[in-house]
Amino acid sequence: MSKNIVGRRFDLSESIREHIAESIDGLKKYNLEIISSNTIVTADNKSKEGVSVELVINLKDKNTIVITQRDKDVYAATDKAIDRAKKALRRHADKIKSHKVMSFKDLGVEAEAVLDLETEEEVELVPMDLELHKPLDFEEAIDALKAEKKRQFIVFNDHDGLMRVMYKRADGKFGLY
């Protein structure tokens, strides 16, 4: 992780730089692969005593967290900005952890993988009569999905004349594309 600490209209002492660098190192505990962090400490023109600390944290996958904190003391502004950054990173980490990717195992024992087809054998395509497979409405599609064990998707015609896909989710509920 690259750290960039800059002072605008403000002289940064070595102790301030070390304090900011150590605080930023404490953000690594969230395991979010922080690519870089830019800290800009600016002396406020309007109030002679105040400073503004802007903290920009670049995460992988093009995620960026920007925090601006104003205070009279540089250390207080830095600590408050770091606390807000920890809260934002914790929320982001929780969001990533709670995002569940359904695997094929979640679909159940009855589900069959398409990739399990042996490709060495010649695949025979059998043309079907379209009149035999008319589009279904919502109720018919739900009844058909309840009756079927292996079939996961049924295409039917919506009220607007659009083709839609209804499927049975791993939790037993029905989804609609």
N, C-alpha and C positions, 0 to 999 in steps of 0.2 A: 504494500500500500504506500502510495506516495503522499506526503504531507506537505502542504504549502501554507506557510503562515506569513501574512503580509500586514504591514501597518500603513494606513493612509492618514496623513496629517497627524500621525501618532508614532512616537519612537518606542519600539518594542525592546524591552530589556531582555537579557538572556533568561532571567527567571520566569518572565511571562511566557516566552517561547517554550521553555521546558514544561511549564504548567499546562499549556495548551496541547503540546505534543503528548504528554502523559495522559491527559484526559481523552484525547482521540484514540490512543492505544487501548484504552479501556472499552472502546466500542467493538473491539474484535471478538468479544465473548459471545456475540449474537450469531456468529458464523454465517454472515451474509456476503462474504467476499467483497469487502470494500475495496474498490479500485483506487480511489484517490479521495483526498479531503482538502478543501481549500478554506482557510480561515482568514477573514479580512477584518482587522480591527481598525475602526475609523473614529476619529475624534469628531464629535458633533459640532457643527458650526453654530447652531442656534443656542445651545447651552454650553457654556465654556467648560463645565465640569464633566459632562456626560461622554460616554463612549458607546459605540455600537459594534457588536460582534456578529458577523455574518458567517455562518458555517454551512458549507456546501459539501454534501457527501455523495459521491458517485458510486453506485452499486453495480454489480454485473447485471446484464439484461436491460441496460439503459434505464435503470431506476435512479432517480436523483432526489435527495432530501435537502431542502433549503430551509435554514432557520436563521432568523434575525432577532437579536436580543439587545435591548438598550438598558444601560444602568450607569450609575455614577462611578462605580469601581470596575476596573477591567476584570479582576478575578471573579467578582460576583456575576458579571455579564457572561463570562466564559462558563462558569459553573451552571448557570441557568440554561445557557444554550446547549451544553452537554447533556443536562438532565432532559431537556426537550428532545434532543437527538436520541437518547436512550429510549425514551417512550415511543418515539416514531419507529425506531428500529425493532423494538419489542413487538409493536403492532404488526409491522411488516413480516417479522419472523413467524408470528402466530398465524398470520394470514397464509403464509406459505405452508406451514405445517398442517393447517386445517384443510387445505386443499387436497382432497382425496382423488387419486387417479384410480378408476375402476380397472381391475385386471380381469383377465379371462376367468380366473378362479372365482371371482365374485359373482359371475353369471350362473354358477351352479353346475351340478354334475350332468344335467340333461343337455347343456349347451355343447355344440360341436364346433370345432375350429375349422375354418375354411382352409387354413394352411395345411391341415392334415390330409388333404387330397394327394394321392400319389400322382406326381406329374409324369412319371415314366409311362403310364398307361395312356392310351389315346382317349381323350375326353369326347364323348358323343353328345352333341346338342340336339335336343328333341324340340321341334317347334310345337307350340301350344296354340289352341284356338282362343282368341281373346274374348270371345263371347262367353266362354266357360268361366273366365276369371274377371267378372265385372268388379268395378270399384265398390268398396264397402262404405257404409256410413259409420258414424261414431259408435253406435250401439252394436252393430254387427261386428265391427273390428274388435271391440272390447270382448264380446262373447267369443269370438274366434281365438283371441289371444288367451283367454281363460281356459279354453278347451285344449289348446295346443301345449305341448311340453317342450318340444325342440325348436319350434319356430319363434323367432324373436321380432320380426318386422312384418307389418301388413300395410300395404299402400292403399289409400282410399281417397275418394273425391270429397273435397270440402264443400260447404254451402256456396262458396264463391267460385266454384269450378276449378279450384287449385288442387293439385295432387299433394297429399300430405303423407307422412310416415308415422305410424303409431308403433311403439315398441314396449316391451315389458322390461322394466328396470330390475336390477338385482335385489332391491328392497321390496319387490312385489307390486309397486305402483306402476302406472302407465305413463309413458312420456310421449310427447307429440312434437314432431319437427314440422 
